[in-house]
Amino acid sequence: MIPAAIIFDFDGVIADSEVRANLSLAESLTAVGMPVTYDESLRDYYGHNWQETQRRIEARFGRPLPADFRERHRERARARFMEGFDAVPGAPAFLDTLGALPRAIASSSRAEYIGWALGLFGLGHHFEGHVYSADGWNRGKPFPDIYLAAAKGLDVDPAACLAIEDSPTGARAAIAAGMTVIGFCGAGHIIDRAAHGDMLREVGVHHVAMSFEEISILA
């Protein structure tokens, strides 16, 4: 397949952020009396937007989060990110190979955070005007809405798009949008890459890549 456009998830595909994000969330929840481990956070909330994450947390604990929880959590997460935060290995070089091929980000994260991180990595010029965030949406991933919005923004048929996703939740969204999907296993939170690849295959991804070098071959 020669795609008409490539649509990237952000966390775990462009930003090597999932370890820090889920450690921070586990710490923030534990601090307000809702104890969660890193592994539980990654298992239960990985890939979802904040609205769905909050619904899941409150359903699990049977009570609402404190009103200021999200803001306090952002502060905690940003401090952890600033300890050392970078792009996924191979992502900058891969983006440099794309030339004029249309591309976008379709993410569950806040647009402000994505813009900050892209600036930190020196990658913002690759996605100018085409960063799509499902934060604040009632239907985030695994619904296809954010991927369909990205394809519409690029003025490309979703069926002609290649999507790159690391989470089963995100992969389901891209598959539901009718895209060809690569399940990506190259970020730091994926310890057993073979097992993660098998999990993504079970969801229905069309290919699995352990690195961006492998995506270069597939794309």
N, C-alpha and C positions, 0 to 999 in steps of 0.2 A: 504493500500500500504506500502510495505517495500522498500524504495528507495535504488537504488544502489549508489546514491550520493545526497548531498544536496548543492544547489547553492544559495548563499545569495546575495541579493542586499546589499549595504553598508549603505548609508545615510538613516536613518529612519528604518533600520533593525538591523544593528550592531552599528552604531554611532547615538546617539541622537542629530543630527546636523541640522535638517531642519529649526528649528526656527532661529538659529544663521545664517545659510547660507542665508536664504531669507530676514532676517532683513538687513544683510550686503549688499546683492545685491540691495535691495530697496534703501538703503542709498547711495551706490556707483552710481547708476543710477541717483538718484535725484541730487547728487553733480555735475554731468556733464550736468544738464539741461534736463534730461529725467525722470521726476517725476513719481515714482512708489511707491505704498504702499506695505507693507508686504503681505497683503492678495492678491493683484494683482500678486506679484512675485510668491507666492505659487501656485496661480491658473494657471498662464501662463507658468512658466518655470520649475516647479517641475518635477524631474525625467529625464530631458533631459541632454545630454552632452553639453559642452560649445559651440560647433560649432552650434548646433541647437538653443540653447539659444540666441546666438548672432544673428543668422538669424531672430529669432522672434523679438528681441529687435529692430533691424534695420528696419524690416518691419513695426513695430508699429510706430516708430518715423520718418521714412522716411529719415534717414541719418545714416552714419556709426558711430560707437563708436570711441572715440579717440584711437590712436594707442597704448597708454600705459594703456588703461583702465583695461585690465585683470590683469596686474601686480599690479596696485594700488588697485584693488578690492581684490586680494589675501592678500595683506598686511592688509587691513581693516578686512577681514574675519578672518585671523589668530589671530589678536588682540582680536576680539570678542570671538573666540573659547577659547583663553587662559584665559578669565574671568571665565571660568567654563565649562568644556566639558567632557562628559563621554559616556560610552556605554549605549545602550538602556537597561532599567531594564530587568533582566532575561537572557540577551544574553550570558554573560560569563558562567553562570551556565549551560545553555543549551549546549553550545559548549563543556563543560567538560563532558557531558553525551554521546557524539557521538563516543567515542572510536576511532577505526580505520576507521570509515565510511568516505569515500572520501568526501571532501567538497572544495568549491571554493567561491570566491567573483566575482560577475559580476556587475560592477558599471559604471555609467556615469562619475564618478569623476576621477581626476588625480591620477595616480598610486603613485606619491610621497606623496600626501596628505593621501591616504589610508594607506600607510606604516607608515607615521608619527602617524596617529591616532591609528592604531593597536598597535604600540609601546607604545603610551601614555596609552592605556587601558591594556597593558600586554597580548594582544591576538594574537600577530604576529605568535606565534608557531602553531596556529591552521590552518594557511593558507599558510605555506611556499611553495613558487613556484607556488601558484595557486590564484593569485590576477590578475584579468582580467579587464582592463579599456578600455572603449570606447572613452576616451578623444582623440581627434584628428581624430576620424573616421567620415567619411561623413555620414554613416548610424549608428546612435546610436539608443537607445530605442526610439520608440516602435518597431523598426525592431529587428528580433531575433538574429542578428549576434553575439552580445556579449555573449548571453547565449549559442549559438552553439559553440563559441570559448572556453568557459569554459568547456563544456561537452567534447569537443575534447581534451582539455588539460588534463582532468581527465581520458580520454580513456573510457568514459561511454556513452552509448546510451542516447541521450537526452530524449527519451520517458521513460527511467528508472530513471530520475532525479526528485527530488522535489525542486521547487524553492520557495523562500520566498521573497515577494515583498510588499512594502507599497504604491507605487504610481500606479495609473491607467496606466500611460505610461509604467512603468516597467513591470506591470502585462501583458500588451498586448504583450510585447517582449517575455516573458517567455512562454506564451500561444502559440504564433506563432512558438516558437522553439519546441513545442510538449511536454512540460513538465507538470507535475502536479503542480499546483500553489496554494500556500497559500497566501491569502491577509492578510497582517499583520497590526494591528491597535494599536500597543502598544507603539509607540514613542510619544514624547512630543508635536509634531506639530499637532497631531490629537486630536482635542477638542471634537467633537461629534463622538465618536467611532462607534456608531450604524449607523449613516448616512454614515460614511466613508466605513464601511463594506458593506452597501447596494450599494455604488458606485462601489466598487471592484467586487461585485457579478454581477453587470450589465455589467462589462467588460468581465466577464466569468471565474473568479477564481473558483477553485474547492472547496475550503474551505476558511473560514474566521477565524482568530484567534485574540483575543483581547490581548493576552499575550503569552510569550514563554511557560508558563505552559500548555496552550491549544495546542501549537504546539507539545509538548512532547507527548500528548495524540494522536494527529493526526498522527504523524510520527512513 
